[in-house]
Amino acid sequence: MPKEWTYADDSVGVIAGGLIPNFHAELATARFKYIFVSEASLKGGLEVAGRAKKITGFMEWVIECDFLIEVALDKWNELDSPQRTALVDHLLERCSGEEDEKSGEMRWKIRDPDVQEFSSILDRHGAWHDGLAGFVSIAKKVDLTGFDDADENLNVISQVQQVEDPLSEV
C-alpha cells in the first residue's frame, strides 16, 4: 500500500507549540508544517519514527515554511503521551537557527545529534570520547523503569560507570 500523508497540526503541532517557547526559543519565528506519514520508513534497517527537514528555495516560498516535521503515524500510535512529547522535542532539537549579524535575518539549518554511536562500541570501549562521556553521564540519571529492555540498558550503563577516565589510555 502506498504511503499517505496527512496534516498533524492538531497533535504534533500542539505539542511543538508548548515546547518551542520553553526549550527552543531560537525557533520562535520559524515557520513549521507538521505532517503524518502513514508508515515509518527504514534507515539502516531501523524504523524512522520522525524526520525534521529544512525547506529551501522555491519549496520554501511555495509552502511558506522553514521546517517540515514528518512523523510516522504507525509509530506515533504506539507511543504514550510522554514518548510523543520526547519525539517532538527530539525533532525540534534537530532544527536550529541563528541571526545573521549583517542582515538581521534568521538562518535556519538542521543539526546532527550530539552523539552518534553503536551500543556495541559503548559496551566494548565505554565512553571513549568527551561527547559520549557527557552523554553517558546524563544517561546515568535516566529512570529506565517500565522499559522492556531496562535490564540490558542498566547493564550497559553500569559497565560504562566502571570506566573512570575513558580517554586516559587513548
Backbone as ProteinMPNN parsed JSONL, in Angstrom:
{"seq_chain_A": "MPKEWTYADDSVGVIAGGLIPNFHAELATARFKYIFVSEASLKGGLEVAGRAKKITGFMEWVIECDFLIEVALDKWNELDSPQRTALVDHLLERCSGEEDEKSGEMRWKIRDPDVQEFSSILDRHGAWHDGLAGFVSIAKKVDLTGFDDADENLNVISQVQQVEDPLSEV", "coords_chain_A": {"N_chain_A": [[0.855, -1.182, 0.0], [0.596, 2.199, -0.852], [2.287, 4.982, 0.681], [0.664, 7.462, 2.689], [-0.03, 10.902, 3.335], [-0.917, 13.176, 5.914], [-2.147, 16.129, 7.572], [-0.731, 17.178, 10.705], [-1.126, 19.09, 12.602], [-2.94, 19.372, 14.754], [-2.059, 17.616, 16.669], [0.84, 16.85, 16.726], [1.723, 19.451, 16.167], [0.529, 20.913, 18.258], [1.866, 19.915, 20.509], [4.477, 20.711, 19.832], [4.087, 23.458, 19.881], [3.948, 23.962, 22.607], [6.489, 23.239, 23.417], [8.388, 24.817, 22.016], [8.497, 27.625, 23.013], [9.516, 27.144, 25.572], [11.84, 25.52, 25.407], [13.102, 25.834, 22.974], [13.672, 28.481, 22.093], [14.987, 29.913, 20.078], [13.692, 29.169, 17.824], [11.348, 30.511, 17.642], [10.414, 32.269, 15.643], [10.44, 30.714, 13.432], [8.896, 29.037, 10.69], [6.761, 26.343, 10.667], [5.626, 23.202, 9.363], [3.608, 20.481, 10.106], [3.341, 17.088, 9.655], [1.843, 13.845, 9.19], [3.078, 10.731, 8.123], [1.893, 7.761, 6.734], [3.209, 5.31, 7.352], [6.246, 4.185, 8.919], [9.472, 4.86, 7.568], [12.407, 3.015, 6.576], [15.727, 3.137, 7.751], [18.91, 2.144, 7.429], [18.002, -0.336, 8.208], [16.468, 0.163, 10.42], [13.421, 1.39, 11.852], [12.164, 4.629, 11.181], [10.954, 7.007, 13.222], [10.391, 9.675, 12.979], [11.108, 12.731, 11.162], [12.99, 15.685, 10.648], [13.015, 18.303, 8.425], [14.735, 20.744, 6.58], [13.435, 23.318, 4.717], [13.956, 24.785, 1.594], [14.634, 27.383, -0.831], [12.619, 27.436, -3.749], [10.584, 25.68, -2.843], [10.348, 26.475, -0.191], [9.199, 28.972, -0.54], [6.816, 28.252, -1.838], [5.404, 26.534, -0.02], [5.511, 28.011, 2.222], [7.132, 27.642, 4.592], [9.761, 26.992, 6.952], [10.722, 24.694, 8.141], [9.914, 21.241, 7.941], [8.193, 18.954, 9.77], [7.98, 15.624, 9.974], [6.147, 12.853, 10.947], [5.928, 9.412, 11.604], [2.929, 7.862, 11.432], [2.136, 5.266, 12.196], [4.09, 4.588, 14.097], [3.725, 6.688, 15.928], [1.204, 6.093, 16.95], [1.841, 4.003, 18.613], [3.066, 5.135, 20.764], [3.064, 6.519, 24.102], [1.807, 9.473, 25.804], [4.038, 10.953, 27.102], [6.181, 9.872, 25.59], [5.524, 10.698, 23.02], [5.798, 13.451, 23.313], [8.559, 13.531, 23.815], [9.538, 12.595, 21.347], [8.695, 14.665, 19.589], [10.08, 16.799, 20.744], [12.706, 15.911, 20.295], [12.772, 16.05, 17.474], [12.41, 18.792, 17.093], [14.743, 19.672, 18.278], [16.584, 19.036, 16.371], [16.283, 21.096, 14.621], [17.537, 24.318, 13.977], [18.605, 27.705, 14.451], [20.205, 30.795, 13.678], [20.87, 34.231, 14.065], [21.694, 36.324, 11.367], [24.321, 38.517, 11.495], [24.7, 40.795, 9.886], [22.389, 41.164, 8.193], [20.299, 40.679, 9.917], [18.459, 38.724, 9.578], [17.089, 35.454, 10.193], [18.945, 32.494, 9.948], [18.284, 29.354, 9.04], [18.821, 25.912, 9.899], [19.518, 22.367, 9.82], [20.584, 20.3, 12.411], [22.917, 17.828, 13.578], [22.529, 15.108, 15.947], [23.999, 15.207, 19.286], [25.551, 12.963, 19.881], [26.547, 10.115, 18.094], [26.579, 6.815, 18.078], [27.33, 3.305, 18.314], [25.688, 0.856, 20.287], [27.141, -1.443, 20.781], [29.804, -0.597, 20.579], [29.953, 1.158, 22.721], [29.52, -0.706, 24.72], [31.831, -2.315, 24.469], [34.005, -0.485, 24.662], [33.416, 1.566, 26.364], [32.769, 4.988, 27.373], [34.356, 6.504, 25.185], [35.059, 8.995, 24.129], [34.892, 12.589, 24.624], [32.328, 13.727, 24.0], [30.632, 11.496, 24.071], [31.1, 10.659, 26.68], [29.953, 12.777, 28.131], [27.302, 12.445, 27.37], [26.758, 9.907, 28.421], [27.044, 10.442, 31.144], [24.761, 11.914, 31.636], [22.879, 10.003, 30.901], [23.095, 8.174, 32.953], [21.456, 9.172, 34.902], [18.906, 8.733, 34.07], [15.686, 7.388, 34.463], [14.868, 4.132, 33.99], [12.829, 2.425, 34.511], [10.067, 0.411, 33.654], [10.612, -0.036, 31.0], [10.952, -2.536, 28.506], [13.492, -3.507, 27.846], [15.003, -2.642, 29.96], [16.705, -3.865, 31.838], [18.872, -4.695, 30.252], [19.762, -2.193, 29.307], [20.462, -0.981, 31.745], [22.572, -2.625, 32.431], [24.507, -1.987, 30.473], [24.896, 0.718, 31.13], [25.889, 0.427, 33.745], [28.299, -0.836, 33.187], [29.58, 1.189, 31.796], [29.82, 3.046, 33.83], [31.903, 2.005, 35.223], [34.103, 2.77, 33.846], [36.522, 4.915, 34.476], [38.208, 7.071, 33.426], [37.881, 7.449, 30.304], [39.5, 8.435, 28.25], [42.075, 8.353, 29.048], [43.746, 6.304, 28.272], [43.953, 6.487, 25.584]], "CA_chain_A": [[0.0, 0.0, 0.0], [1.421, 3.413, -0.901], [2.241, 5.852, 1.859], [-0.242, 8.595, 2.62], [0.347, 11.992, 4.222], [-1.998, 14.0, 6.442], [-1.667, 17.188, 8.464], [-0.62, 16.763, 12.102], [-1.099, 20.3, 13.424], [-3.749, 19.223, 15.962], [-1.402, 16.751, 17.648], [2.27, 17.162, 16.747], [1.847, 20.907, 16.223], [0.157, 21.383, 19.597], [2.991, 19.581, 21.392], [5.583, 21.603, 19.457], [3.737, 24.797, 20.338], [4.292, 24.059, 24.02], [7.928, 23.038, 23.611], [9.223, 25.865, 21.407], [8.809, 28.764, 23.883], [10.209, 26.722, 26.785], [13.105, 24.834, 25.19], [13.634, 26.106, 21.638], [13.323, 29.89, 21.88], [15.539, 30.411, 18.812], [12.789, 28.759, 16.747], [10.079, 31.218, 17.831], [9.939, 32.893, 14.401], [10.494, 29.738, 12.338], [7.61, 28.565, 10.189], [6.743, 24.879, 10.66], [4.499, 22.388, 8.912], [3.64, 19.197, 10.799], [2.589, 16.105, 8.879], [1.979, 12.419, 9.441], [3.188, 9.806, 7.004], [1.136, 6.606, 7.22], [4.064, 4.275, 7.953], [7.651, 4.543, 9.099], [10.472, 4.448, 6.59], [13.543, 2.313, 7.166], [17.057, 3.68, 7.504], [19.859, 1.208, 8.018], [17.266, -1.454, 8.774], [15.7, 0.605, 11.582], [12.282, 2.247, 11.545], [12.351, 6.049, 11.479], [9.701, 7.5, 13.807], [10.137, 11.038, 12.538], [12.173, 13.454, 10.476], [12.926, 17.143, 10.544], [13.609, 18.688, 7.147], [14.863, 22.171, 6.288], [12.848, 23.622, 3.412], [14.714, 25.883, 0.993], [14.381, 27.828, -2.204], [11.281, 27.51, -4.312], [9.635, 24.978, -1.983], [10.128, 27.338, 0.978], [8.277, 30.006, -0.979], [5.527, 27.654, -2.182], [4.654, 26.023, 1.136], [5.644, 29.015, 3.272], [7.644, 27.121, 5.853], [11.211, 26.823, 7.067], [10.963, 23.309, 8.535], [8.84, 20.266, 7.845], [8.316, 17.883, 10.755], [7.224, 14.467, 9.476], [6.074, 11.806, 11.959], [5.316, 8.169, 11.134], [1.694, 7.674, 12.186], [2.107, 3.94, 12.811], [4.932, 4.648, 15.302], [3.062, 7.645, 16.813], [0.1, 5.399, 17.611], [2.405, 3.08, 19.608], [3.684, 5.911, 21.836], [2.215, 7.191, 25.081], [1.937, 10.928, 25.751], [5.417, 11.424, 27.338], [7.035, 9.467, 24.474], [5.193, 11.587, 21.899], [6.441, 14.731, 23.608], [10.003, 13.335, 23.63], [9.798, 12.513, 19.908], [8.558, 16.009, 19.014], [11.207, 17.569, 21.275], [13.879, 15.45, 19.547], [12.715, 16.581, 16.115], [12.654, 20.234, 17.19], [16.165, 19.862, 18.619], [17.314, 18.946, 15.109], [16.118, 22.383, 13.947], [18.349, 25.346, 14.627], [18.679, 28.97, 13.741], [20.979, 31.879, 14.273], [20.646, 35.5, 13.382], [22.782, 36.879, 10.564], [24.683, 39.797, 12.114], [24.57, 41.906, 8.935], [21.022, 41.379, 7.703], [19.318, 40.518, 10.988], [17.563, 37.615, 9.241], [17.436, 34.162, 10.767], [19.44, 31.447, 9.046], [17.813, 28.085, 9.587], [19.58, 24.725, 9.493], [19.302, 21.099, 10.532], [21.82, 19.889, 13.069], [23.015, 16.426, 13.963], [22.528, 14.869, 17.396], [25.284, 15.366, 19.97], [26.316, 11.712, 19.869], [26.116, 9.021, 17.234], [27.454, 5.706, 18.443], [26.717, 1.989, 18.398], [25.684, 0.333, 21.654], [28.212, -2.44, 20.893], [31.06, 0.122, 20.829], [29.847, 1.611, 24.106], [29.679, -1.891, 25.551], [33.23, -2.795, 24.428], [35.047, 0.515, 24.913], [32.976, 2.606, 27.291], [32.6, 6.344, 26.842], [35.729, 6.69, 24.722], [35.366, 10.383, 23.763], [34.248, 13.576, 25.503], [30.904, 13.857, 23.697], [29.96, 10.294, 24.559], [31.205, 10.68, 28.144], [28.928, 13.701, 28.609], [26.012, 11.825, 27.131], [26.617, 8.809, 29.377], [26.842, 10.997, 32.486], [23.335, 12.269, 31.706], [22.115, 8.759, 30.809], [23.121, 7.518, 34.266], [20.394, 9.758, 35.726], [17.618, 8.439, 33.457], [14.898, 6.313, 35.061], [14.531, 3.171, 32.942], [11.766, 1.518, 34.93], [8.943, 0.335, 32.738], [11.034, -0.4, 29.648], [11.168, -3.973, 28.358], [14.92, -3.823, 27.823], [15.634, -1.825, 31.001], [17.819, -4.6, 32.44], [20.001, -4.626, 29.326], [20.257, -0.816, 29.331], [21.126, -0.753, 33.026], [23.839, -3.347, 32.384], [25.436, -1.174, 29.687], [25.224, 1.909, 31.908], [26.758, 0.062, 34.864], [29.629, -1.086, 32.636], [30.159, 2.486, 31.478], [30.16, 3.689, 35.091], [33.175, 1.457, 35.685], [35.172, 3.421, 33.093], [36.776, 6.164, 35.189], [38.684, 8.099, 32.514], [37.956, 6.712, 29.046], [40.49, 8.977, 27.323], [43.42, 8.293, 29.631], [44.569, 5.293, 27.614], [43.867, 6.683, 24.131]], "C_chain_A": [[0.899, 1.243, 0.0], [1.245, 4.252, 0.374], [1.29, 7.008, 1.602], [0.201, 9.629, 3.639], [-0.901, 12.754, 4.652], [-1.385, 15.076, 7.34], [-1.695, 16.711, 9.907], [-0.59, 17.956, 13.04], [-1.83, 20.131, 14.752], [-3.114, 18.318, 17.009], [0.078, 17.106, 17.761], [2.475, 18.668, 16.905], [1.513, 21.481, 17.59], [1.284, 21.105, 20.581], [4.166, 20.519, 21.117], [5.326, 23.024, 19.957], [4.02, 25.011, 21.818], [5.782, 23.95, 24.281], [8.77, 24.216, 23.126], [9.492, 27.026, 22.363], [9.641, 28.385, 25.106], [11.612, 26.171, 26.549], [13.8, 25.174, 23.873], [13.341, 27.548, 21.231], [13.849, 30.429, 20.551], [14.658, 30.061, 17.621], [11.458, 29.521, 16.773], [9.538, 31.824, 16.536], [9.993, 31.941, 13.202], [9.077, 29.304, 11.964], [7.691, 27.049, 10.035], [5.489, 24.358, 9.986], [4.691, 21.036, 9.58], [2.767, 18.227, 10.026], [2.829, 14.706, 9.433], [2.205, 11.727, 8.111], [2.631, 8.484, 7.542], [1.999, 5.53, 7.862], [5.522, 4.714, 7.953], [8.49, 4.05, 7.927], [11.549, 3.667, 7.333], [14.824, 3.036, 6.797], [18.046, 2.773, 8.21], [19.171, 0.04, 8.689], [16.43, -1.092, 9.992], [14.553, 1.507, 11.152], [12.57, 3.676, 11.999], [11.013, 6.607, 11.948], [9.373, 8.907, 13.339], [11.351, 11.655, 11.888], [11.917, 14.946, 10.562], [13.654, 17.513, 9.263], [13.627, 20.202, 7.025], [14.333, 22.383, 4.879], [13.55, 24.855, 2.854], [14.153, 26.265, -0.369], [12.924, 27.933, -2.574], [10.248, 26.857, -3.4], [9.352, 25.78, -0.713], [9.094, 28.415, 0.64], [6.876, 29.43, -1.204], [4.749, 27.23, -0.941], [4.782, 26.91, 2.373], [6.036, 28.407, 4.613], [9.161, 26.976, 5.774], [11.581, 25.378, 7.372], [9.709, 22.483, 8.351], [9.134, 19.179, 8.867], [7.386, 16.768, 10.31], [7.302, 13.358, 10.522], [5.367, 10.6, 11.366], [4.106, 7.852, 12.016], [1.637, 6.303, 12.865], [2.954, 3.902, 14.088], [4.291, 5.564, 16.344], [1.969, 6.944, 17.625], [0.574, 4.394, 18.652], [2.938, 3.812, 20.839], [2.653, 6.438, 22.824], [2.529, 8.685, 25.035], [3.36, 11.43, 26.04], [6.375, 11.047, 26.196], [6.767, 10.335, 23.248], [5.86, 12.941, 22.093], [7.947, 14.633, 23.388], [10.355, 13.276, 22.142], [9.728, 13.9, 19.269], [9.715, 16.892, 19.477], [12.495, 17.201, 20.534], [13.909, 16.061, 18.144], [12.94, 18.09, 16.098], [14.118, 20.531, 17.497], [17.038, 19.766, 17.372], [17.29, 20.277, 14.352], [16.884, 23.455, 14.712], [18.33, 26.61, 13.791], [19.572, 29.946, 14.463], [20.806, 33.115, 13.406], [21.889, 35.932, 12.622], [23.076, 38.282, 11.092], [24.484, 40.984, 11.177], [23.127, 42.201, 8.569], [19.971, 41.327, 8.809], [18.337, 39.388, 10.731], [18.042, 36.333, 9.914], [17.9, 33.219, 9.662], [19.129, 30.112, 9.702], [18.678, 26.943, 9.073], [19.139, 23.516, 10.301], [20.639, 20.718, 11.155], [21.742, 18.417, 13.447], [22.926, 16.289, 15.478], [23.937, 14.987, 17.98], [26.162, 14.133, 19.844], [25.686, 10.754, 18.874], [27.081, 7.89, 17.483], [26.651, 4.418, 18.457], [26.759, 1.516, 19.839], [26.795, -0.698, 21.846], [29.571, -1.781, 21.156], [31.078, 0.634, 22.262], [30.079, 0.445, 25.054], [31.147, -2.34, 25.613], [34.246, -1.785, 24.926], [34.651, 1.597, 25.916], [32.827, 3.936, 26.584], [33.972, 6.84, 26.399], [36.047, 8.086, 24.206], [34.497, 11.33, 24.591], [32.741, 13.691, 25.257], [30.105, 12.688, 24.235], [29.99, 10.245, 26.081], [30.154, 11.612, 28.742], [27.539, 13.117, 28.469], [25.748, 10.728, 28.159], [26.38, 9.348, 30.784], [25.388, 11.428, 32.675], [22.487, 11.0, 31.704], [22.078, 8.023, 32.142], [21.971, 7.983, 35.145], [18.996, 9.375, 35.233], [16.956, 7.245, 34.139], [14.431, 5.377, 33.952], [13.428, 2.2, 33.354], [10.616, 1.573, 33.939], [9.32, -0.008, 31.32], [11.338, -1.889, 29.594], [12.631, -4.356, 28.43], [15.688, -3.026, 28.881], [16.823, -2.542, 31.627], [19.058, -4.549, 31.565], [20.616, -3.226, 29.329], [20.997, -0.517, 30.627], [22.476, -1.454, 33.065], [24.886, -2.552, 31.616], [25.861, 0.052, 30.482], [26.133, 1.56, 33.069], [28.163, -0.253, 34.381], [30.331, 0.222, 32.319], [30.583, 3.2, 32.756], [31.506, 3.209, 35.613], [34.36, 2.08, 34.95], [35.416, 4.787, 33.724], [37.204, 7.285, 34.262], [38.904, 7.448, 31.162], [39.035, 7.215, 28.101], [41.914, 8.831, 27.841], [44.329, 7.308, 28.92], [44.58, 5.459, 26.094], [45.126, 7.357, 23.635]], "O_chain_A": [[1.854, 1.318, 0.772], [0.205, 4.224, 1.032], [1.127, 7.47, 0.473], [0.746, 9.281, 4.686], [-1.824, 12.953, 3.863], [-0.252, 14.945, 7.803], [-2.57, 15.936, 10.295], [-0.084, 17.851, 14.157], [-1.401, 20.678, 15.768], [-3.597, 18.265, 18.14], [0.515, 17.611, 18.795], [3.313, 19.102, 17.696], [2.149, 22.437, 18.033], [1.621, 21.962, 21.398], [4.774, 21.055, 22.043], [6.248, 23.707, 20.403], [4.304, 26.134, 22.235], [6.285, 24.505, 25.258], [9.761, 24.572, 23.763], [10.656, 27.395, 22.517], [10.39, 29.213, 25.623], [12.486, 26.335, 27.4], [14.967, 24.832, 23.684], [12.819, 27.798, 20.144], [13.227, 31.309, 19.956], [14.852, 30.593, 16.528], [10.547, 29.206, 16.007], [8.323, 31.884, 16.349], [9.632, 32.321, 12.088], [8.188, 29.22, 12.811], [8.579, 26.532, 9.357], [4.431, 24.986, 10.031], [5.802, 20.506, 9.616], [1.595, 18.504, 9.769], [3.856, 14.422, 10.05], [1.603, 12.086, 7.099], [2.883, 8.135, 8.695], [1.568, 4.894, 8.824], [5.963, 5.497, 7.112], [8.253, 2.976, 7.374], [11.593, 3.661, 8.563], [14.987, 3.492, 5.665], [18.027, 2.648, 9.434], [19.703, -0.521, 9.647], [15.748, -1.955, 10.545], [14.684, 2.289, 10.211], [13.146, 3.899, 13.064], [10.055, 6.676, 11.178], [8.205, 9.294, 13.305], [12.473, 11.173, 12.039], [10.774, 15.402, 10.55], [14.785, 17.082, 9.041], [12.637, 20.865, 7.336], [14.749, 21.692, 3.949], [13.72, 25.851, 3.557], [13.326, 25.568, -0.957], [12.103, 28.449, -1.815], [9.163, 27.403, -3.198], [8.228, 25.762, -0.212], [8.22, 28.722, 1.451], [5.878, 30.034, -0.814], [3.562, 27.534, -0.821], [4.236, 26.602, 3.432], [5.374, 28.619, 5.629], [9.749, 26.856, 4.7], [12.618, 24.888, 6.925], [8.593, 22.953, 8.574], [10.196, 18.557, 8.835], [6.167, 16.935, 10.27], [8.394, 12.967, 10.935], [4.336, 10.736, 10.707], [4.255, 7.604, 13.213], [1.144, 6.19, 13.987], [2.571, 3.25, 15.06], [4.313, 5.243, 17.533], [1.828, 7.171, 18.827], [-0.216, 3.972, 19.496], [3.232, 3.177, 21.852], [1.525, 6.761, 22.453], [3.422, 9.109, 24.301], [3.857, 12.268, 25.288], [7.279, 11.816, 25.872], [7.697, 10.67, 22.515], [6.418, 13.509, 21.154], [8.55, 15.553, 22.836], [11.362, 13.845, 21.723], [10.609, 14.268, 18.492], [10.269, 17.652, 18.683], [13.284, 18.079, 20.185], [14.951, 16.53, 17.687], [13.589, 18.61, 15.191], [14.666, 21.528, 17.027], [18.118, 20.354, 17.326], [18.173, 20.55, 13.54], [16.873, 23.486, 15.943], [18.073, 26.583, 12.588], [19.685, 29.932, 15.689], [20.622, 33.039, 12.191], [22.997, 35.911, 13.158], [22.189, 39.134, 11.133], [24.133, 42.073, 11.633], [22.689, 43.35, 8.626], [18.877, 41.869, 8.655], [17.476, 39.113, 11.567], [19.232, 36.151, 10.169], [17.312, 33.165, 8.582], [19.644, 29.788, 10.772], [19.202, 26.996, 7.96], [18.474, 23.64, 11.33], [21.686, 20.802, 10.514], [20.664, 17.846, 13.612], [23.212, 17.237, 16.21], [24.933, 14.881, 17.263], [27.381, 14.245, 19.714], [24.466, 10.598, 18.816], [28.26, 7.982, 17.143], [25.429, 4.443, 18.596], [27.744, 1.742, 20.541], [27.337, -0.824, 22.944], [30.399, -2.34, 21.875], [32.101, 0.552, 22.941], [30.756, 0.59, 26.072], [31.645, -2.7, 26.68], [35.242, -2.162, 25.544], [35.468, 2.446, 26.271], [32.766, 4.003, 25.357], [34.666, 7.519, 27.155], [37.201, 8.355, 23.871], [33.498, 10.92, 25.182], [31.963, 13.747, 26.21], [29.023, 12.872, 24.793], [29.013, 9.833, 26.707], [29.532, 11.277, 29.75], [26.697, 13.28, 29.352], [24.648, 10.63, 28.704], [25.597, 8.772, 31.54], [24.849, 11.311, 33.775], [21.488, 10.92, 32.419], [21.112, 7.314, 32.424], [21.553, 7.255, 36.045], [18.006, 9.661, 35.907], [17.593, 6.216, 34.364], [13.678, 5.789, 33.07], [13.128, 1.256, 32.624], [10.243, 2.64, 33.452], [8.437, -0.253, 30.497], [11.916, -2.442, 30.529], [12.985, -5.39, 28.997], [16.881, -2.766, 28.721], [17.839, -1.913, 31.921], [20.17, -4.378, 32.066], [21.838, -3.081, 29.351], [22.044, 0.131, 30.609], [23.423, -0.942, 33.663], [26.031, -2.45, 32.057], [27.042, 0.395, 30.513], [27.062, 2.312, 33.363], [29.131, 0.031, 35.086], [31.534, 0.357, 32.544], [31.603, 3.889, 32.765], [32.175, 3.922, 36.361], [35.502, 1.933, 35.386], [34.624, 5.711, 33.538], [36.613, 8.364, 34.304], [39.994, 6.944, 30.89], [39.452, 6.469, 27.216], [42.863, 9.159, 27.13], [45.55, 7.455, 28.957], [45.169, 4.637, 25.393], [45.259, 7.614, 22.439]]}, "name": "protein", "num_of_chains": 1, "seq": "MPKEWTYADDSVGVIAGGLIPNFHAELATARFKYIFVSEASLKGGLEVAGRAKKITGFMEWVIECDFLIEVALDKWNELDSPQRTALVDHLLERCSGEEDEKSGEMRWKIRDPDVQEFSSILDRHGAWHDGLAGFVSIAKKVDLTGFDDADENLNVISQVQQVEDPLSEV"}
